[in-house]
Amino acid sequence: MGNTANTPRTNLTEMNDGNGDTTMSTHNDAVGFFIPTGSRRGLIKIQMILSATGLRYGHKLKFLSKCNCNPMVVVYKKTSADTLKEIGRTEVRMNSRDPVWINNIFSFHQYYAPAIKLVFHVYHVDNDDLDLPGNMLKLNEQNFIGEASCVQLDIVTGQGRCLKLPLRKAQGDTEIRGTLSIHVEETVAAKQVVEMELCCSKVEHKGFMSKSDNFLRINRFKEGVDIAIHETEVVMNDPNPTWKPIRLTTQRFQSKASIPFFFSFSFLYLSLLHARDTPLVIECFDFNGSGSHVTIGKLYTSITELKTLYHSKAGRNFCAPSPRKDQPKELEAQLFVNNYVEKPLHSFSDYIKSGSELGFIVAVDFAASNGDPCLPTSLHHTDPSQKLNAYQQAISKVGRVIESSEFDPHILTWGFAGVPVGNVVSDCFDLNRSANETEVKGSKSILSAYSHALQTISPGGPAARFGKIITKASELGRDQTKYYVLVIITAGVLDDIQESIDALVGASHCPLSIVIVGLGDAGFKDMEILDADNGIPLKSSTGQVAARDIVQFVPWCKLQGGGQISVVEELFDELPGQFLTYMRSKNIEPLTKTK
């Protein structure tokens, strides 16, 4: 086997969707548990699949034919306040003016609202920034190619549920800078995963005096359109390449139902049969550093046939186009399946419905960085008019979400960075201050405990310390009877960043997720470090690396003005994925078999 190299910025970005798939699609089962049944009526989940052709950029497009293009799409939804809310980003495709984005599925919960306006911004990413994760790219430092917009109904009613939009640098601009294609369909939760290892034999090289540098692209074929679902790494200098094992959930490879124009909610309950027989197209390419990859051949197959190839140890020949379209040329190159395994893929709801429990902890920051409670500028200030302060608003919103769920309504309440007794600052104390009952029930009880604490607890040190509460929360789950969710409500100024990282690395092995709600305008640099959404795992002072990501940081501004569904998604968007990562790492199955 030859050397293996990744195609820079073209492969899937590793993002767990809560079902174990590596895709930006987030099938968030948590929404179903935090939203009351009546409020979920009409709730659907839509995904958009993106590609583009003829992308152009540059000053007056003068040097276009000589320019490489590293395109990325940022997708926005227009809010009721006429602002743009980012839904997500594709990966960056290297050297392509006709990109097909693999990590391109954007899905979000919403009531079926065909008038929702979607805005798409396409950027060329500078070569110096290609090593950065997509969510860390500063868009104002990239080259803006163009934008397009539409309402959701435009896509739904498009031919084949697909819409093609011209890209322009500004509204009203007559110069078209490419065409963006948007395909929309309803998401389907994955229930099974297929792992397989693919290899080829006798792949001819296409370039003059070049070696065989090959990669595969797997497409789902639907309504005459190829929808890319996976792309392998490039195997260099080898006509008989073997690629790293790939992992596809049924969500990726099965054909999904298109959303009908006259939408019926009973449509949500239709299940697709014969998912494994969904047509797949596997293309073999000769890699070119310029982005102009040469197609060697393609073959039409299905998951069922790939399984048969594995058991029979047989190969399938690739075919290349010929002048006669009805008689493609059969190539000597063949595809083989070295390994094939099917596994059940338990979802977050499978675990919860079978009896797995979630326990909640709400911890409140009393550090002096919140300001003097006697002053109106303080986040802890009690207004004579009984207007809720920032902490009361956050506690109320978080508490209502928890109490509306199907989980245990009893909530542990802690305080930290305050002075509960004497002159000693405590980094973790019981907010309820009850000798007989350490838990409260519902948002009103949390608010009551907090209001009482304001009268008896003095501000502590200048900044908060998270290490103690994280360690204490992780110790609660050592018997593994519950998975705990610690919600930290804080002004976001830390005095123990390294100690907090050390505590998080230790807690990453425990049944624990942490949601940090940042109040005020501290900048939250430390919170973003703890969130570790830059793709770099946290490392302790002793060099130990976090086993998994357990932190989600949410600025308070994201929770203001949103409906209940958007609040749930902001607070607990990453919970299903974090929960499942832990359960799978410990080989913990649902307590009972689910249907």
HUNORDA-V535957 format. One record per backbone hydrogen bond with DSSP energy under -0.5 kcal/mol. NH is the residue of the N-H (numbers start at 0). CO is the residue of the C=O. If there is no record, write none. Layout:
BEGIN
nh->{NH,NH}
co->{CO,CO}
END
This chain:
BEGIN
nh->{4,7,9,10,14,16,22,22,26,26,27,28,30,31,32,32,33,34,38,39,39,40,42,43,45,46,47,48,50,51,52,54,55,59,60,61,63,65,66,66,70,70,71,73,74,75,76,77,78,81,84,84,85,86,87,89,92,93,95,95,100,100,103,105,105,106,107,109,111,112,115,117,118,119,120,121,122,123,124,124,128,129,131,135,136,138,140,141,142,143,144,144,145,146,147,149,151,152,153,154,154,155,156,157,160,161,162,164,164,166,167,172,175,176,178,179,180,181,182,183,184,185,186,192,193,194,195,196,197,198,199,200,202,203,209,212,213,213,214,216,217,218,218,219,220,220,221,221,224,226,226,227,228,229,231,233,234,235,235,237,242,245,247,249,251,252,253,259,262,266,267,268,269,276,277,279,280,281,282,282,283,284,285,286,286,290,292,293,294,295,295,296,297,298,300,302,303,305,306,307,308,309,310,311,312,313,315,317,318,319,324,326,328,330,333,334,335,337,337,338,340,342,344,345,350,351,352,353,354,355,356,358,359,360,361,362,362,363,364,365,367,369,370,374,377,378,380,381,382,382,385,390,392,393,394,395,396,397,398,399,400,401,402,403,404,405,407,410,411,412,413,414,415,416,417,418,419,420,423,424,425,428,430,430,431,439,441,441,445,446,447,448,449,450,451,452,453,454,454,455,455,456,457,459,459,463,469,470,471,472,473,474,475,476,476,477,479,482,483,483,484,485,486,486,487,487,488,488,489,489,493,494,499,500,501,502,503,504,505,506,507,508,509,511,512,513,514,515,515,516,516,517,517,518,518,527,528,529,530,531,532,534,536,539,542,545,546,551,553,555,557,558,559,559,566,567,568,569,570,571,572,574,575,577,578,579,580,581,582,583,584,585,586,587,588}
co->{233,5,6,6,12,20,14,20,16,24,25,26,27,28,28,29,29,30,35,35,36,37,39,109,107,184,105,182,180,98,178,96,176,57,57,58,60,62,62,63,68,95,122,120,87,118,84,116,82,78,76,82,83,74,74,72,70,91,68,92,49,98,101,47,103,104,45,43,41,110,112,149,75,147,73,145,71,142,69,122,125,126,128,132,133,136,137,138,123,141,121,142,121,167,119,117,115,113,150,150,151,151,152,154,157,158,181,162,179,177,146,169,173,166,52,164,50,162,48,160,46,256,44,342,247,340,245,338,195,335,240,333,238,201,206,210,211,234,284,282,229,216,280,226,218,278,219,224,221,219,224,225,217,217,215,4,213,2,233,211,197,195,193,191,248,248,249,257,260,263,264,265,266,273,274,300,218,298,216,280,296,214,293,212,284,287,290,285,292,283,293,283,318,281,279,275,275,301,302,303,304,305,306,307,308,308,334,332,297,328,322,323,319,317,200,315,198,196,335,196,194,192,190,343,346,347,348,349,351,350,480,482,409,484,411,360,486,413,488,415,460,366,367,371,374,369,377,372,380,386,382,378,388,389,390,391,392,393,394,395,396,397,398,399,401,32,357,439,359,437,361,428,363,425,425,457,417,423,420,422,417,414,412,428,412,410,408,439,441,442,443,444,445,446,447,448,449,450,451,451,452,452,418,365,416,492,465,466,467,468,469,470,471,472,473,474,476,356,481,510,358,512,360,484,485,514,362,486,487,516,491,463,495,496,497,498,499,500,501,502,503,505,506,509,483,549,485,513,551,487,514,515,553,489,516,523,524,525,526,527,527,531,534,543,539,537,504,513,515,517,554,555,555,556,562,563,564,565,566,567,568,571,571,573,574,575,576,577,578,579,580,581,583,582,586}
END
